[in-house]
Amino acid sequence: MAAKSVRNSGTKGSPRPKTKPSGPAFVWKTGFFQRHWPALLILAALSAIPYLPSLQYGYVLDDQIVIVGNKFTQKGLSGIGDILTTESMTGYFGEQKDLVAGARYRPLSIVTFAVEQALMPGKPFIGHLGNILFYTFTCLLLYRILLLLFPLPESRRWWWSIPFLTAVFYALHPLHTEVVANIKGRDEIMTFLGALGAIWLTLRWLADRKPVWLLLSGVSFFLGLLSKENAITFLAVIPAILYFFTKARSRDYGPVMAPVLAATVLYLIIRYNVIGYFLSSGKEITDLMNNPFVEMDGGEKLATIFYTLGLYLKLMVFPHPLTHDYYPYAIPIMSWTDWKVWVSLLAYVGLGVVFLRGYRQKTVPAFAVLFYLATLSIVSNLFFPVGTFMNERFIFISSLAWVLVLAWLLVEKLPVWLPRTAGLTTGMVLAAAVVAGYGFRTWTRVPVWEDALTLNRAAIKVSPNSARANTFMTTALFQKYKEETDPQVQQEMLNEMGGYIRRAIDIYPAYYSGLQMYVGVIAEEYRYDKDLDKLLAGFRRVFEYRENMPFIDEYLDYLDGQPALHPRLAEFYYDVGYRVFWQSRRKKAYAIKYLERGGKVMPSDPRFTQALQEVNRG
C-alpha cells in the first residue's frame, strides 16, 4: 500500500536512531526537472492542448461582471486600488449590493484581469491564454507535490505511478472545462495554486527547516485566499498531509500552521474592513436566483442538498452530462421520500466509514475522503448558502480526491487483487480508457464555451427546467436576432425566443431578468402580429410580480399616441391600476400612475375618477 511505503522508507538493517526522527519520510532530491522532464512535458501538453481552441473564444457569463462590465477592471492598472478595496461585484454594479450571502471578496484574479486589460484592452485572447498557463502550472505543481507524498521506488517507472496518473487524470478531467475555458474561472485555479504552493513550501521546510519556507507558505496561502475564500479549507488539508504522509511530530504542527493561520486572520480582517461583515449583512436574501432554497422548508432543503452532493460524486466518476447552469429549478425540489436522496446519503455515510476504518492506518482512501469533504464543505450549502444549488466549478479542487483514489487503485491494488501480470495489464487498459474518455469529453466540451449562444444551447439541453438557462438562451438569441437582416429568419428566431422566455417565467414568475426579456420579446412579437390583446396581457403578467419596468412605460407612450387603440388601452389601464396594483398588490403609487394614464386616454370614463378617489382615500 502506498501510504505504508511512504512511511516505511528506511534502509533495512540500518542502525536504529536514538531519538524518533522528526521530518518527512521522503528525501528532498535536487535535479527534479532533469529527472522528470518527460513527465512534465506530457503533463503540460495534456493540460494545455485541449484548451487551445479557447484562445479564439470571447467573453461569456460572469466575464461581464469581472471584466467587460467592470469599470475598475476596464481602467487597467489604475483600477487595481479600487479592486483591492471594494467588494468584488462593486465594479460592475457601482455599489455593494449584497446580493448573495456573505458577499464576495476575491480581488486577486480581478487584478490579473485589470493587468491584462492594460496590456491588450478588450481582447479575450489574453484572458484565455492566462487561464491555460495558470492551469498548466497548477497541474505541474500538483505532480511535484504528489512525488513528495508518493516517492517512486527504484523499480517503478514514472509513467506507471500514483503521482503521474493522478496528475494526468486531473489535467484531463472534463469537470474542469468551465474553470479553464471561462476566463472568470481563474479564481478557482488561483486559489488552488495558492494552496498547493503553501503545501509545497511546507514540505520544503520539513526537509531542511529553513524558516524562509514557512514565511513563503504563508504568503502563498494569503494569495490563494485573495483569489477565493475556498483556500481556507486547506487549514484542514495541510495538517492532514503531515499526518498521513510524513513523520512530522506533534511539535512540528505549530510552526507549519502558524503562517497559514496568520494569513487567514489577515485575510479575514481585510475582508471584514472591505465588506463590513463576515457572513451576513443582516439582510435576508429573498431572490430565488441568489438563494435557491428560499421557497423550501427545512426537510426539502436538506434533501435537495444531499441530492446535489450525490450528483457531485456521480460527475467526478462519470462526467456526463455537463452544464454550467444548476439554478432553480434545473435541480428539482427534493424530499426524503425520493430514493435518490437516500442513495446519496448512504454514499456519504460510506465515505465516513472509509475514513474511520483507514485513518489510523493512514490509507490513501481515508486521506482522499478527508480531502474531498474538507474542500467540498465550503460550497456544500450545508453550512451557509452559496447562491445556487451546485456548480461543476465548485469541485475543481475536490475532484483531486477521486483521481487520486483511481490512480491508487490501478497502480497499487489491482496487482494485489489479480495475478501480477493480469493486474498490471488490466490497470493499464483501464488507465488508457480513462485518459481516452476524459480527454475526448474535455475536447468536445471546450467548444461549448465559444460564445453565449453555443454555451446556452448546450445548457438548455441539460438544464431545461432552469429559469436562468431559458432566460440566458433568450438573451443570446436576441443578440443574434438584432444582427439578422432576413425577416423570415428573424421570425423563426423570435418564435424560438418566445418559447424559451415563456418557459423561464413559468418556472419562476417573479424572475426580474426573465420578465425583462419577456417584455422585449412580446414587444417584438407585436411588430409582426399586431395582436394588442396578447401584448397587453403580457404586460399585465409582468405587473402581477414586478412594477418597475421602464420599457413598458416607453412602449405604452408609443401606443397612447394611436387614438384607435384608446378603448382597449383604457381597459388595460383600469385593470392593472385598480385590480392588479391596488386590489391585489396594494401598490398605491403605481395604482395612481396607471389609473391617471387611463383617465388621459379615456377622460369620459367615470371608472378612473371613482377608482382614483378610492385609492387616494386608502
C-alpha positions as CSV (number, residue, x, y, z in Angstrom):
1,M,0.0,0.0,0.0
2,A,1.3,3.4,-1.0
3,A,0.8,5.1,2.3
4,K,2.8,2.4,4.1
5,S,5.6,2.6,1.5
6,V,5.8,6.3,2.2
7,R,6.1,5.8,5.9
8,N,8.5,2.9,5.9
9,S,11.2,4.2,3.6
10,G,14.2,3.4,5.8
11,T,17.0,1.1,4.7
12,K,16.7,-2.4,6.1
13,G,19.3,-3.2,8.7
14,S,20.2,0.5,9.3
15,P,21.0,1.4,12.9
16,R,18.0,2.5,15.0
17,P,18.2,6.2,15.9
18,K,18.5,7.1,19.5
19,T,15.5,9.5,19.2
20,K,12.4,9.3,17.0
21,P,13.2,11.2,13.8
22,S,11.3,14.4,13.0
23,G,10.6,15.4,9.5
24,P,9.3,13.9,6.3
25,A,9.6,10.2,5.2
26,F,10.8,11.4,1.8
27,V,14.2,12.7,0.9
28,W,14.4,16.0,-0.9
29,K,16.5,15.5,-4.0
30,T,17.9,18.1,-6.3
31,G,17.7,17.9,-10.1
32,F,13.9,17.5,-10.2
33,F,13.5,19.0,-13.7
34,Q,16.3,17.0,-15.1
35,R,14.9,13.7,-13.8
36,H,11.2,14.4,-14.6
37,W,11.2,16.5,-17.7
38,P,9.4,13.8,-19.9
39,A,6.6,13.6,-17.4
40,L,6.4,17.4,-17.1
41,L,6.3,17.9,-20.9
42,I,3.5,15.3,-21.2
43,L,1.5,16.9,-18.4
44,A,2.0,20.4,-19.8
45,A,0.7,19.2,-23.2
46,L,-2.3,17.3,-21.7
47,S,-3.3,20.3,-19.6
48,A,-2.9,22.9,-22.3
49,I,-3.7,21.3,-25.7
50,P,-7.5,20.6,-25.1
51,Y,-8.0,24.3,-24.2
52,L,-6.1,25.8,-27.1
53,P,-9.3,26.3,-29.1
54,S,-10.5,28.7,-26.4
55,L,-7.8,31.2,-27.4
56,Q,-10.3,32.2,-30.2
57,Y,-13.3,32.4,-27.9
58,G,-15.0,35.5,-26.4
59,Y,-16.3,36.7,-23.1
60,V,-19.2,34.7,-21.6
61,L,-21.3,34.6,-18.4
62,D,-19.7,36.3,-15.4
63,D,-16.9,37.7,-17.5
64,Q,-19.4,40.6,-17.8
65,I,-19.2,41.2,-14.1
66,V,-15.5,40.8,-13.6
67,I,-14.1,42.1,-16.9
68,V,-16.3,43.5,-19.6
69,G,-18.8,45.4,-17.5
70,N,-16.5,46.0,-14.5
71,K,-15.4,49.7,-14.5
72,F,-12.4,49.0,-12.3
73,T,-11.1,46.3,-14.5
74,Q,-11.6,48.4,-17.6
75,K,-9.4,51.1,-16.0
76,G,-6.5,48.7,-16.2
77,L,-3.6,49.3,-13.8
78,S,-5.3,52.4,-12.3
79,G,-8.3,50.4,-11.3
80,I,-6.3,47.9,-9.1
81,G,-6.6,50.1,-5.9
82,D,-10.4,50.1,-6.3
83,I,-10.4,46.3,-6.9
84,L,-8.5,45.7,-3.7
85,T,-10.6,47.9,-1.5
86,T,-14.2,47.0,-2.6
87,E,-16.5,44.0,-2.7
88,S,-15.8,42.0,-5.9
89,M,-19.1,43.0,-7.7
90,T,-18.9,46.7,-6.9
91,G,-17.1,47.5,-10.1
92,Y,-20.0,46.1,-12.1
93,F,-23.0,47.3,-10.1
94,G,-21.5,50.6,-9.0
95,E,-22.1,49.9,-5.3
96,Q,-22.0,47.0,-2.9
97,K,-25.3,45.2,-3.5
98,D,-25.0,42.2,-1.0
99,L,-26.9,40.0,-3.5
100,V,-25.6,36.8,-2.1
101,A,-25.0,35.5,1.4
102,G,-21.5,36.6,2.7
103,A,-20.9,38.9,-0.3
104,R,-17.7,38.3,-2.3
105,Y,-14.1,39.5,-1.8
106,R,-11.9,37.8,-4.4
107,P,-9.8,40.6,-5.7
108,L,-6.6,38.8,-6.9
109,S,-8.0,37.2,-10.1
110,I,-9.7,40.5,-11.0
111,V,-6.4,42.3,-10.5
112,T,-4.9,40.0,-13.1
113,F,-7.8,40.8,-15.5
114,A,-7.0,44.5,-15.0
115,V,-3.4,43.9,-15.9
116,E,-4.5,42.1,-19.0
117,Q,-6.8,44.9,-19.9
118,A,-3.8,47.3,-19.6
119,L,-1.8,45.0,-21.9
120,M,-4.5,44.1,-24.5
121,P,-7.7,46.1,-24.0
122,G,-10.9,44.3,-24.9
123,K,-9.0,41.2,-26.2
124,P,-10.3,37.9,-24.6
125,F,-7.3,36.1,-26.1
126,I,-5.0,37.2,-23.3
127,G,-7.5,36.1,-20.7
128,H,-7.9,32.7,-22.1
129,L,-4.1,32.3,-22.5
130,G,-3.7,33.3,-18.9
131,N,-6.1,30.6,-17.7
132,I,-4.3,27.9,-19.8
133,L,-1.0,28.9,-18.3
134,F,-2.3,29.1,-14.7
135,Y,-4.0,25.7,-15.2
136,T,-0.9,24.1,-16.7
137,F,1.3,25.3,-13.8
138,T,-1.2,24.0,-11.3
139,C,-1.1,20.5,-12.8
140,L,2.7,20.6,-12.8
141,L,2.9,21.7,-9.2
142,L,0.4,19.1,-8.2
143,Y,2.6,16.4,-9.8
144,R,5.6,17.7,-7.9
145,I,3.8,17.5,-4.6
146,L,2.5,14.1,-5.3
147,L,6.0,12.8,-6.0
148,L,7.0,14.0,-2.5
149,L,4.0,12.2,-0.9
150,F,4.3,9.1,-3.0
151,P,8.1,8.7,-3.8
152,L,8.9,6.4,-6.6
153,P,10.6,3.1,-5.8
154,E,13.7,2.4,-7.9
155,S,11.8,-0.4,-9.7
156,R,8.7,1.8,-10.5
157,R,8.6,3.6,-13.8
158,W,7.4,7.2,-13.6
159,W,4.7,6.7,-16.2
160,W,3.1,4.0,-14.1
161,S,2.9,5.7,-10.8
162,I,0.3,7.3,-8.5
163,P,1.8,10.8,-9.0
164,F,1.8,10.7,-12.8
165,L,-1.6,9.0,-13.3
166,T,-3.2,11.3,-10.7
167,A,-1.9,14.4,-12.4
168,V,-2.9,13.1,-15.9
169,F,-6.4,12.2,-14.8
170,Y,-6.7,15.6,-13.1
171,A,-5.4,17.6,-16.1
172,L,-7.9,15.9,-18.4
173,H,-11.0,15.8,-16.1
174,P,-14.0,17.2,-18.0
175,L,-15.3,18.9,-14.9
176,H,-12.5,21.4,-15.2
177,T,-13.6,22.8,-18.6
178,E,-15.8,25.5,-17.0
179,V,-12.9,26.8,-14.9
180,V,-10.3,26.9,-17.6
181,A,-12.5,27.8,-20.7
182,N,-14.4,30.6,-18.9
183,I,-12.0,33.4,-18.1
184,K,-13.8,34.2,-14.8
185,G,-12.9,30.7,-13.6
186,R,-9.4,31.8,-12.9
187,D,-10.3,32.5,-9.3
188,E,-10.7,28.7,-8.8
189,I,-7.4,28.0,-10.4
190,M,-5.5,30.6,-8.5
191,T,-6.9,29.7,-5.1
192,F,-5.8,26.0,-5.7
193,L,-2.5,27.2,-6.9
194,G,-2.0,29.3,-3.8
195,A,-2.9,26.4,-1.5
196,L,-0.7,24.0,-3.4
197,G,2.2,26.5,-3.1
198,A,1.7,26.5,0.7
199,I,1.8,22.7,0.8
200,W,4.9,22.5,-1.3
201,L,6.7,25.1,0.8
202,T,5.6,23.3,4.0
203,L,7.1,20.1,2.7
204,R,10.3,22.0,1.8
205,W,10.5,23.3,5.3
206,L,10.1,19.8,6.7
207,A,13.1,18.8,4.7
208,D,15.6,21.4,5.8
209,R,13.9,23.5,8.5
210,K,14.8,26.9,6.9
211,P,12.3,29.5,8.2
212,V,12.0,31.2,4.9
213,W,9.9,28.4,3.5
214,L,7.3,28.9,6.3
215,L,7.2,32.6,5.6
216,L,6.7,31.9,1.9
217,S,4.0,29.3,2.6
218,G,2.0,32.0,4.5
219,V,2.4,34.4,1.6
220,S,1.3,31.7,-0.9
221,F,-1.7,30.8,1.2
222,F,-2.7,34.5,1.6
223,L,-2.6,34.9,-2.2
224,G,-4.8,31.8,-2.5
225,L,-7.3,33.4,-0.1
226,L,-7.3,36.7,-2.0
227,S,-8.3,34.6,-5.1
228,K,-11.2,32.9,-3.5
229,E,-12.3,32.0,0.1
230,N,-12.1,28.3,-0.7
231,A,-8.4,28.2,0.2
232,I,-9.5,28.4,3.9
233,T,-10.4,24.7,3.8
234,F,-6.7,23.8,3.5
235,L,-6.4,24.7,7.1
236,A,-7.7,21.1,7.5
237,V,-5.9,19.7,4.5
238,I,-2.3,20.8,5.4
239,P,-2.2,19.1,8.8
240,A,-3.9,16.0,7.3
241,I,-1.0,15.8,4.8
242,L,1.5,15.9,7.6
243,Y,-0.4,13.2,9.5
244,F,-0.9,10.8,6.5
245,F,2.3,11.2,4.6
246,T,5.1,12.5,6.8
247,K,6.9,11.6,10.1
248,A,6.2,15.1,11.4
249,R,6.0,15.1,15.2
250,S,3.4,17.0,17.2
251,R,5.8,19.9,17.8
252,D,6.0,20.4,14.0
253,Y,2.4,21.2,13.6
254,G,2.6,24.6,15.3
255,P,5.3,26.1,13.1
256,V,3.6,24.7,10.0
257,M,0.2,26.0,10.8
258,A,1.3,29.4,12.2
259,P,1.9,31.2,8.9
260,V,-1.2,29.9,7.2
261,L,-3.3,30.8,10.2
262,A,-1.7,34.2,10.3
263,A,-2.5,34.6,6.6
264,T,-6.1,33.6,7.2
265,V,-6.5,36.1,10.1
266,L,-5.0,38.8,7.9
267,Y,-7.3,38.0,5.0
268,L,-10.4,37.9,7.3
269,I,-9.5,41.3,8.8
270,I,-9.1,42.8,5.4
271,R,-12.3,41.2,4.1
272,Y,-14.3,42.5,7.1
273,N,-13.0,46.0,6.7
274,V,-13.8,46.0,2.9
275,I,-17.2,44.3,3.1
276,G,-18.3,45.3,6.6
277,Y,-19.3,41.9,8.0
278,F,-18.2,38.3,7.9
279,L,-21.1,36.1,6.9
280,S,-24.3,38.1,7.0
281,S,-25.2,41.7,6.4
282,G,-28.4,41.1,8.3
283,K,-30.3,41.5,5.0
284,E,-32.5,38.5,4.1
285,I,-31.7,37.1,0.6
286,T,-35.2,36.5,-0.8
287,D,-34.3,36.4,-4.5
288,L,-34.6,32.8,-5.7
289,M,-31.7,33.2,-8.1
290,N,-29.4,34.1,-5.2
291,N,-30.9,31.9,-2.6
292,P,-32.4,28.8,-4.3
293,F,-33.7,27.4,-1.0
294,V,-35.9,30.4,-0.2
295,E,-39.1,28.5,-1.2
296,M,-38.3,25.3,0.7
297,D,-38.9,24.0,4.2
298,G,-36.1,22.6,6.3
299,G,-36.7,19.0,5.2
300,E,-36.8,19.9,1.5
301,K,-33.7,22.0,1.8
302,L,-31.7,19.2,3.4
303,A,-33.0,16.6,1.0
304,T,-32.1,18.8,-2.0
305,I,-28.6,19.5,-0.7
306,F,-27.9,15.8,-0.2
307,Y,-29.2,15.1,-3.7
308,T,-26.8,17.6,-5.2
309,L,-23.9,16.2,-3.1
310,G,-24.7,12.8,-4.7
311,L,-24.6,14.5,-8.1
312,Y,-21.1,15.7,-7.3
313,L,-19.9,12.1,-6.7
314,K,-21.5,10.9,-9.9
315,L,-20.0,13.7,-12.0
316,M,-16.5,13.1,-10.6
317,V,-16.7,9.5,-11.7
318,F,-18.8,9.8,-14.8
319,P,-18.7,13.5,-16.0
320,H,-21.8,13.5,-18.2
321,P,-24.0,15.3,-18.9
322,L,-22.3,18.6,-18.1
323,T,-23.9,22.1,-17.8
324,H,-22.9,25.5,-16.4
325,D,-26.4,26.1,-15.1
326,Y,-27.8,24.4,-11.9
327,Y,-30.1,27.3,-11.0
328,P,-33.8,26.9,-10.0
329,Y,-35.2,24.6,-11.0
330,A,-32.6,22.7,-13.0
331,I,-32.3,20.8,-9.7
332,P,-35.9,20.0,-8.6
333,I,-37.1,20.4,-5.0
334,M,-36.4,17.1,-3.4
335,S,-37.9,15.3,-0.5
336,W,-36.9,12.4,1.8
337,T,-39.4,10.2,0.0
338,D,-37.2,10.2,-3.1
339,W,-34.9,7.2,-3.2
340,K,-32.1,9.2,-4.9
341,V,-31.7,11.3,-1.8
342,W,-31.2,8.2,0.3
343,V,-28.7,6.8,-2.1
344,S,-26.7,10.0,-1.8
345,L,-26.9,10.0,2.0
346,L,-25.8,6.3,2.1
347,A,-22.9,7.1,-0.2
348,Y,-21.7,9.8,2.2
349,V,-22.1,7.5,5.1
350,G,-20.0,5.0,3.2
351,L,-17.3,7.7,2.8
352,G,-17.4,8.3,6.5
353,V,-16.9,4.6,7.1
354,V,-13.9,4.5,4.7
355,F,-12.3,7.4,6.7
356,L,-12.9,5.9,10.1
357,R,-11.6,2.5,9.1
358,G,-8.5,3.9,7.4
359,Y,-7.3,7.0,9.2
360,R,-5.3,5.1,11.8
361,Q,-3.6,3.0,9.1
362,K,-3.2,6.2,7.1
363,T,-4.6,4.8,3.9
364,V,-4.9,6.7,0.7
365,P,-8.7,6.3,0.6
366,A,-9.0,7.7,4.1
367,F,-7.0,10.8,3.1
368,A,-8.9,11.2,-0.1
369,V,-12.2,11.2,1.8
370,L,-10.9,13.8,4.2
371,F,-9.6,16.0,1.4
372,Y,-12.9,15.7,-0.5
373,L,-15.1,16.5,2.4
374,A,-12.9,19.3,3.6
375,T,-12.7,21.1,0.3
376,L,-16.3,20.5,-0.6
377,S,-17.6,21.7,2.8
378,I,-17.4,25.5,2.0
379,V,-19.6,25.1,-1.2
380,S,-21.9,22.3,0.0
381,N,-24.7,24.6,1.2
382,L,-24.8,22.7,4.4
383,F,-23.3,25.5,6.5
384,F,-24.3,28.6,4.5
385,P,-25.9,29.2,1.1
386,V,-23.6,29.8,-1.8
387,G,-26.2,31.3,-4.2
388,T,-27.0,28.2,-6.3
389,F,-27.8,24.5,-5.8
390,M,-24.4,23.4,-7.2
391,N,-21.8,24.1,-9.8
392,E,-19.2,22.0,-11.6
393,R,-16.6,24.5,-10.9
394,F,-17.2,24.1,-7.2
395,I,-15.5,20.8,-7.2
396,F,-12.5,21.8,-9.3
397,I,-10.3,21.2,-6.2
398,S,-12.3,18.4,-4.6
399,S,-12.1,16.3,-7.8
400,L,-8.5,15.6,-6.9
401,A,-9.7,13.1,-4.3
402,W,-11.4,10.9,-6.9
403,V,-8.5,10.8,-9.4
404,L,-6.0,10.1,-6.6
405,V,-8.0,7.1,-5.4
406,L,-8.5,6.0,-9.0
407,A,-4.7,6.1,-9.6
408,W,-4.1,4.3,-6.3
409,L,-6.5,1.5,-7.2
410,L,-4.9,1.0,-10.7
411,V,-1.3,1.1,-9.6
412,E,-1.3,-0.4,-6.1
413,K,-4.4,-2.6,-5.7
414,L,-5.1,-4.3,-9.0
415,P,-1.7,-6.2,-8.8
416,V,-2.7,-7.4,-5.4
417,W,-6.3,-8.4,-6.3
418,L,-5.3,-10.1,-9.6
419,P,-2.2,-12.1,-10.6
420,R,0.5,-9.6,-11.1
421,T,0.7,-9.7,-14.9
422,A,-3.1,-9.6,-15.2
423,G,-3.3,-6.9,-12.7
424,L,-0.8,-4.7,-14.4
425,T,-2.3,-5.3,-17.8
426,T,-5.8,-4.6,-16.6
427,G,-4.7,-1.5,-14.8
428,M,-3.0,-0.1,-17.9
429,V,-6.0,-0.8,-20.1
430,L,-8.3,0.9,-17.6
431,A,-6.0,3.8,-17.3
432,A,-5.9,4.2,-21.0
433,A,-9.7,4.1,-21.2
434,V,-10.0,6.8,-18.5
435,V,-7.4,9.0,-20.3
436,A,-9.2,8.5,-23.7
437,G,-12.7,9.0,-22.2
438,Y,-11.8,12.1,-20.1
439,G,-9.7,13.6,-22.9
440,F,-12.5,13.1,-25.5
441,R,-15.1,14.5,-23.2
442,T,-13.0,17.6,-22.4
443,W,-12.2,18.1,-26.1
444,T,-15.9,18.0,-27.0
445,R,-16.9,20.2,-24.1
446,V,-14.5,23.1,-24.6
447,P,-16.1,24.4,-27.8
448,V,-19.3,24.9,-25.9
449,W,-17.6,28.0,-24.3
450,E,-17.1,29.8,-27.6
451,D,-19.8,32.4,-27.1
452,A,-23.1,33.0,-25.3
453,L,-25.2,31.2,-27.9
454,T,-23.1,28.0,-28.1
455,L,-22.9,27.9,-24.3
456,N,-26.6,28.4,-23.7
457,R,-27.7,26.0,-26.5
458,A,-25.7,23.3,-24.7
459,A,-27.0,24.3,-21.3
460,I,-30.7,24.3,-22.3
461,K,-30.4,20.6,-23.3
462,V,-29.2,19.6,-19.8
463,S,-31.0,22.2,-17.7
464,P,-34.4,22.7,-19.5
465,N,-36.0,23.4,-16.1
466,S,-33.7,26.3,-15.2
467,A,-35.3,29.7,-15.4
468,R,-31.9,31.2,-15.8
469,A,-30.8,28.9,-18.6
470,N,-34.0,29.7,-20.5
471,T,-33.6,33.4,-20.0
472,F,-29.9,33.3,-21.0
473,M,-30.8,31.3,-24.1
474,T,-33.4,34.0,-25.0
475,T,-30.8,36.8,-24.4
476,A,-28.2,35.1,-26.6
477,L,-30.8,34.6,-29.4
478,F,-32.0,38.2,-29.0
479,Q,-28.5,39.5,-29.7
480,K,-28.3,37.4,-32.9
481,Y,-31.9,38.5,-33.8
482,K,-30.9,42.1,-33.7
483,E,-28.0,41.4,-36.1
484,E,-30.1,39.4,-38.5
485,T,-31.4,41.1,-41.7
486,D,-33.6,38.4,-43.2
487,P,-37.2,38.9,-41.9
488,Q,-38.0,35.2,-42.3
489,V,-35.0,34.1,-40.2
490,Q,-35.9,36.8,-37.7
491,Q,-39.4,35.4,-37.4
492,E,-38.1,31.9,-36.8
493,M,-35.7,33.2,-34.1
494,L,-38.5,35.2,-32.5
495,N,-40.7,32.1,-32.3
496,E,-37.8,30.2,-30.6
497,M,-37.2,33.0,-28.2
498,G,-40.9,33.1,-27.3
499,G,-40.8,29.5,-26.2
500,Y,-37.7,29.8,-24.1
501,I,-38.7,33.0,-22.3
502,R,-42.3,31.8,-21.5
503,R,-40.7,28.7,-20.1
504,A,-38.4,30.8,-17.9
505,I,-41.2,32.8,-16.3
506,D,-43.4,29.7,-16.0
507,I,-40.7,28.3,-13.8
508,Y,-40.1,31.5,-11.8
509,P,-42.8,34.0,-12.4
510,A,-41.1,36.8,-10.4
511,Y,-37.7,36.4,-12.1
512,Y,-36.7,40.0,-12.9
513,S,-34.2,39.3,-15.6
514,G,-36.7,36.8,-17.2
515,L,-39.5,39.4,-17.1
516,Q,-37.2,42.0,-18.7
517,M,-36.5,39.7,-21.6
518,Y,-40.2,38.7,-21.8
519,V,-41.2,42.3,-22.3
520,G,-38.6,42.7,-25.1
521,V,-39.8,39.5,-26.8
522,I,-43.5,40.3,-26.7
523,A,-42.9,43.8,-27.9
524,E,-41.0,42.3,-30.9
525,E,-43.8,39.8,-31.5
526,Y,-46.3,42.8,-31.6
527,R,-44.3,44.2,-34.5
528,Y,-45.2,41.2,-36.5
529,D,-48.6,40.1,-35.4
530,K,-50.1,43.4,-34.2
531,D,-52.0,41.4,-31.6
532,L,-52.6,44.2,-29.0
533,D,-54.6,41.9,-26.6
534,K,-51.7,39.5,-26.4
535,L,-49.2,42.3,-25.8
536,L,-51.3,43.9,-23.1
537,A,-51.9,40.5,-21.4
538,G,-48.1,40.1,-21.4
539,F,-47.6,43.5,-19.7
540,R,-50.3,42.6,-17.2
541,R,-48.4,39.3,-16.4
542,V,-45.3,41.3,-15.7
543,F,-47.2,43.8,-13.4
544,E,-48.5,40.9,-11.3
545,Y,-45.0,40.4,-10.0
546,R,-42.9,43.5,-10.8
547,E,-43.8,47.1,-11.1
548,N,-40.6,48.9,-12.1
549,M,-40.3,48.0,-15.8
550,P,-39.4,51.3,-17.6
551,F,-39.5,49.8,-21.1
552,I,-43.2,49.0,-20.6
553,D,-44.0,52.7,-20.0
554,E,-42.0,53.7,-23.0
555,Y,-43.9,51.3,-25.2
556,L,-47.2,52.4,-23.7
557,D,-46.3,56.0,-24.6
558,Y,-46.0,54.8,-28.2
559,L,-49.4,53.1,-28.1
560,D,-51.1,56.0,-26.4
561,G,-50.2,58.1,-29.4
562,Q,-52.6,55.9,-31.5
563,P,-56.3,57.1,-30.8
564,A,-57.8,54.0,-32.4
565,L,-56.2,51.9,-29.6
566,H,-57.5,54.0,-26.7
567,P,-60.6,51.9,-25.8
568,R,-58.6,48.8,-25.3
569,L,-55.8,50.7,-23.6
570,A,-58.3,52.2,-21.2
571,E,-59.5,48.7,-20.2
572,F,-55.8,47.7,-19.7
573,Y,-55.1,50.7,-17.5
574,Y,-58.1,50.2,-15.3
575,D,-57.3,46.5,-15.0
576,V,-53.7,46.9,-13.9
577,G,-54.2,50.2,-12.0
578,Y,-57.2,49.1,-10.0
579,R,-57.3,45.3,-9.9
580,V,-53.6,44.5,-10.0
581,F,-51.8,47.3,-8.3
582,W,-54.5,48.3,-5.8
583,Q,-56.8,45.4,-5.0
584,S,-54.1,42.7,-5.4
585,R,-50.7,44.2,-4.6
586,R,-51.6,47.3,-2.7
587,K,-49.1,49.4,-4.6
588,K,-50.7,52.8,-4.2
589,A,-48.3,54.9,-6.2
590,Y,-48.4,52.5,-9.2
591,A,-52.2,52.2,-8.9
592,I,-52.5,56.0,-9.2
593,K,-49.9,56.1,-12.0
594,Y,-51.8,53.8,-14.3
595,L,-55.3,55.0,-13.4
596,E,-54.2,58.5,-14.3
597,R,-52.9,57.2,-17.7
598,G,-56.3,55.6,-18.2
599,G,-58.0,58.9,-17.5
600,K,-55.9,60.6,-20.1
601,V,-56.7,58.1,-22.9
602,M,-60.4,57.9,-21.9
603,P,-61.3,61.0,-20.0
604,S,-65.1,60.4,-20.3
605,D,-64.8,57.0,-18.4
606,P,-66.0,57.7,-14.8
607,R,-64.4,54.5,-13.5
608,F,-61.0,56.2,-13.4
609,T,-62.2,59.1,-11.3
610,Q,-64.0,56.7,-8.9
611,A,-61.0,54.4,-8.6
612,L,-58.6,57.3,-8.0
613,Q,-60.8,58.6,-5.2
614,E,-60.8,55.1,-3.6
615,V,-57.1,54.7,-3.9
616,N,-56.3,58.2,-2.5
617,R,-58.6,57.6,0.4
618,G,-56.8,54.3,1.1
